[in-house]
Amino acid sequence: MTRKKILAISGSTRANSTNESILNFITNKYTNLFDVIIYSGIPALPHFNPDLENDKLPQSVKDFREQLQDVDGVIICTPEYVFSLPGALKNAIEWTVSTTIFSDKPVALIVASAAGEKTFESLLLIMNTLGAKIGEHAKILIQGARSKIIDGLLEDKTTQADIQKLITSFQETLNNKR
């Protein structure tokens, strides 16, 4: 079986963030299933402006869209800032609204934060609106996430088990893609 190409996006722009640690855990643990590319360009994307479509589209946005288009699936892992998505992640997603990039694209969602309920609801609503294919168990809320990372490594066994369920569901969605 060929490994699926996955773009992993952290909603945090902080170096060595909890979210990046979780994506690194997934990247390292599931190398037999996925070829994961962690997208690091969110801070470089300009503010969303619908007037910049077509021939005026900034190169960083073109590159982001191409990376999304060229993968089999996407994993988003984000914190919650003031009961919402981080602005940089929301901005990145907004650059895809005029496209069909997320239509029928298998997506897994992880909100890893202190609480995270509002961001979880919001991210799920946004991705469903964009037409992403999200398996029944391909979305998890990791509350108290920072305490589950020790020296940059995800050590919490319960969280690891939750991620395993997420990956199994995500893989089923990837394999059932038309």
C-alpha positions, 0 to 999 in steps of 0.5 A, spaced: 500 500 500 502 506 498 503 512 503 498 517 503 501 524 502 498 529 508 499 536 509 499 538 517 497 545 519 499 547 526 494 553 528 500 556 532 505 560 530 509 559 536 516 555 535 516 548 538 508 549 540 504 544 543 500 543 536 507 542 533 509 537 538 502 533 536 503 533 529 511 531 530 508 525 534 503 523 528 509 524 523 513 520 526 509 514 529 505 513 522 511 514 517 508 507 515 502 510 513 503 517 511 508 522 508 507 528 512 509 535 510 508 540 516 506 546 513 510 552 516 508 558 511 502 560 515 505 566 518 507 569 511 501 569 508 498 576 507 491 578 510 486 575 506 483 580 501 478 577 496 480 583 491 487 579 490 484 573 486 486 571 479 492 574 476 493 578 483 494 572 487 500 573 492 505 567 491 505 565 498 498 564 497 499 560 490 504 556 494 499 554 499 493 552 495 498 548 491 500 544 497 493 543 499 491 541 492 497 536 491 496 532 497 491 526 499 489 529 506 490 534 511 491 534 518 489 541 522 492 541 529 490 548 533 490 551 539 484 556 542 485 563 542 480 567 546 475 562 545 476 562 537 481 560 532 488 563 532 487 569 527 493 566 522 489 559 521 483 563 520 486 567 515 489 561 511 483 558 511 479 564 508 484 564 502 481 557 500 474 560 500 473 561 493 476 555 491 474 547 491 480 545 495 477 542 501 471 539 497 471 532 498 478 532 501 479 528 507 481 532 513 482 530 520 481 536 526 485 536 532 484 542 537 489 542 543 488 547 548 487 548 555 479 548 554 478 548 546 470 547 546 469 553 542 474 553 537 472 545 536 465 547 534 468 553 530 473 549 526 468 543 525 463 548 522 468 552 517 471 545 515 464 542 514 462 549 510 468 548 505 466 541 504 471 537 507 470 530 508 471 528 516 470 521 518 466 520 524 472 519 529 477 524 525 476 530 530 478 530 537 479 535 542 485 535 547 484 539 553 489 541 558 494 539 552 500 543 554 500 538 560 501 532 556 507 534 552 514 533 556 520 535 553 517 536 546 514 529 546 507 527 547 507 522 553 500 522 555 497 514 553 490 516 553 491 522 548 496 517 544 490 512 544 485 518 542 490 520 536 490 512 534 482 513 533 483 519 529 488 516 525 484 510 523 478 514 522 482 519 517 485 513 514 478 510 512 476 516 509 482 517 505 482 510 503 474 511 501 476 517 497 473 517 490 
